[in-house]
Amino acid sequence: MKAIWNGAIGFGLVNIPVKIYSATETSKLDLDMLDKSDFSNIKFKRVNEKTGKEVKWENIVKAYLMDDKYIVLEDEDYEAASPEKSKILSIDQFVKEAEVDSVYFENPYYLEPQKNGENAYRLLLKALHQTKMVGIGTFVLRESEAIGMIRPYNDDILVLNRLRFAQEIRDYNDLKIPAKKAPKPAELKMAVSLIEQLSQEFDPAMYKDTYSTALLKIIKQKAKGKNSRTQKSTPAKEGKVIDLMAQLKASLQSPKSKTAS
């Protein structure tokens, strides 16, 4: 794995030198885009709009358009904007993880301790595990400020979850949300029973990316000259009044519900 950030965690007066690594990788199939007429590969080029010539990565700079004039930014400008956040993720507060709604979660990253930071790293990991708290602070990652939530993972490693800012969460008041009308007591009781019947400990290993596996199987069949015929899904019907009690009763009697209990 390649580190994407090199700095330190500020824990009170303690600085823990760390590197950040992406904790995830995609399971999607890497599909190429081809020209339908002759299956030639489609290439994307960075082209100068005036000359029409391709520009190499090392000759590309970033700029901000202000008053019809581009202000070009250098590497030093990003660090000068907030030098402390470019190199230090200072923990501003500790909160209970349950208080952070999942709507704020973005990407997870692994934190690796650097030389002379191992003891402080392990101390923070154990302290967070014992208190069941997480640390919240801000830092600069890839030229933009981010909120970071630091927490133990499997009691082995510290994980940094990048969080969204509150202003990035869209307002849902324009959506057609059902009125706050209390459900029928009998329906609510049966819905609670169904939830309890399906309740079990979360095991992420039971969920697999079956779509990519199925798609790869079709690709292999087509490579052998076989035609893949699949049954088309039926679009969901809208606007039909449903009998909730009948559906809940059927759900409670389903083999899946009985297996989960």
FENTAPE-V927445 format. One record per residue. N is the residue number from 0. RES is the residue in three letters. PSI is psi in whole degrees, 0 to 359 (999 if undefined). Layout:
n & res & psi
N & RES & PSI
N & RES & PSI
//
This chain:
n & res & psi
0 & MET & 148
1 & LYS & 129
2 & ALA & 139
3 & ILE & 356
4 & TRP & 139
5 & ASN & 114
6 & GLY & 224
7 & ALA & 154
8 & ILE & 128
9 & GLY & 110
10 & PHE & 90
11 & GLY & 234
12 & LEU & 4
13 & VAL & 130
14 & ASN & 127
15 & ILE & 105
16 & PRO & 128
17 & VAL & 164
18 & LYS & 148
19 & ILE & 132
20 & TYR & 142
21 & SER & 133
22 & ALA & 356
23 & THR & 162
24 & GLU & 150
25 & THR & 148
26 & SER & 5
27 & LYS & 150
28 & LEU & 142
29 & ASP & 95
30 & LEU & 135
31 & ASP & 152
32 & MET & 132
33 & LEU & 157
34 & ASP & 125
35 & LYS & 330
36 & SER & 320
37 & ASP & 9
38 & PHE & 28
39 & SER & 146
40 & ASN & 137
41 & ILE & 125
42 & LYS & 139
43 & PHE & 128
44 & LYS & 148
45 & ARG & 107
46 & VAL & 138
47 & ASN & 122
48 & GLU & 339
49 & LYS & 313
50 & THR & 337
51 & GLY & 4
52 & LYS & 151
53 & GLU & 142
54 & VAL & 131
55 & LYS & 153
56 & TRP & 318
57 & GLU & 347
58 & ASN & 9
59 & ILE & 133
60 & VAL & 163
61 & LYS & 147
62 & ALA & 160
63 & TYR & 130
64 & LEU & 116
65 & MET & 122
66 & ASP & 48
67 & ASP & 21
68 & LYS & 135
69 & TYR & 129
70 & ILE & 109
71 & VAL & 135
72 & LEU & 138
73 & GLU & 166
74 & ASP & 323
75 & GLU & 332
76 & ASP & 322
77 & TYR & 317
78 & GLU & 324
79 & ALA & 333
80 & ALA & 325
81 & SER & 79
82 & PRO & 324
83 & GLU & 325
84 & LYS & 344
85 & SER & 336
86 & LYS & 346
87 & ILE & 129
88 & LEU & 98
89 & SER & 121
90 & ILE & 116
91 & ASP & 330
92 & GLN & 160
93 & PHE & 132
94 & VAL & 167
95 & LYS & 136
96 & GLU & 326
97 & ALA & 341
98 & GLU & 344
99 & VAL & 108
100 & ASP & 143
101 & SER & 345
102 & VAL & 339
103 & TYR & 347
104 & PHE & 137
105 & GLU & 245
106 & ASN & 145
107 & PRO & 146
108 & TYR & 147
109 & TYR & 142
110 & LEU & 124
111 & GLU & 126
112 & PRO & 145
113 & GLN & 179
114 & LYS & 134
115 & ASN & 7
116 & GLY & 3
117 & GLU & 316
118 & ASN & 315
119 & ALA & 324
120 & TYR & 311
121 & ARG & 326
122 & LEU & 312
123 & LEU & 319
124 & LEU & 313
125 & LYS & 321
126 & ALA & 319
127 & LEU & 320
128 & HIS & 318
129 & GLN & 321
130 & THR & 350
131 & LYS & 41
132 & MET & 167
133 & VAL & 152
134 & GLY & 137
135 & ILE & 133
136 & GLY & 175
137 & THR & 154
138 & PHE & 173
139 & VAL & 123
140 & LEU & 123
141 & ARG & 51
142 & GLU & 21
143 & SER & 147
144 & GLU & 145
145 & ALA & 153
146 & ILE & 135
147 & GLY & 136
148 & MET & 117
149 & ILE & 129
150 & ARG & 159
151 & PRO & 149
152 & TYR & 117
153 & ASN & 21
154 & ASP & 22
155 & ASP & 327
156 & ILE & 153
157 & LEU & 135
158 & VAL & 138
159 & LEU & 119
160 & ASN & 121
161 & ARG & 133
162 & LEU & 153
163 & ARG & 151
164 & PHE & 154
165 & ALA & 323
166 & GLN & 351
167 & GLU & 348
168 & ILE & 123
169 & ARG & 149
170 & ASP & 133
171 & TYR & 9
172 & ASN & 339
173 & ASP & 352
174 & LEU & 156
175 & LYS & 81
176 & ILE & 139
177 & PRO & 144
178 & ALA & 153
179 & LYS & 69
180 & LYS & 129
181 & ALA & 134
182 & PRO & 164
183 & LYS & 137
184 & PRO & 319
185 & ALA & 320
186 & GLU & 319
187 & LEU & 318
188 & LYS & 319
189 & MET & 324
190 & ALA & 320
191 & VAL & 320
192 & SER & 320
193 & LEU & 318
194 & ILE & 315
195 & GLU & 324
196 & GLN & 330
197 & LEU & 2
198 & SER & 137
199 & GLN & 170
200 & GLU & 140
201 & PHE & 127
202 & ASP & 99
203 & PRO & 338
204 & ALA & 341
205 & MET & 349
206 & TYR & 125
207 & LYS & 155
208 & ASP & 80
209 & THR & 335
210 & TYR & 314
211 & SER & 323
212 & THR & 316
213 & ALA & 321
214 & LEU & 321
215 & LEU & 325
216 & LYS & 318
217 & ILE & 320
218 & ILE & 317
219 & LYS & 323
220 & GLN & 317
221 & LYS & 328
222 & ALA & 332
223 & LYS & 3
224 & GLY & 10
225 & LYS & 145
226 & ASN & 135
227 & SER & 108
228 & ARG & 122
229 & THR & 154
230 & GLN & 127
231 & LYS & 143
232 & SER & 149
233 & THR & 126
234 & PRO & 143
235 & ALA & 136
236 & LYS & 137
237 & GLU & 154
238 & GLY & 358
239 & LYS & 129
240 & VAL & 129
241 & ILE & 152
242 & ASP & 98
243 & LEU & 317
244 & MET & 317
245 & ALA & 319
246 & GLN & 321
247 & LEU & 318
248 & LYS & 317
249 & ALA & 324
250 & SER & 319
251 & LEU & 333
252 & GLN & 355
253 & SER & 150
254 & PRO & 326
255 & LYS & 319
256 & SER & 320
257 & LYS & 324
258 & THR & 318
259 & ALA & 326
260 & SER & 999
//
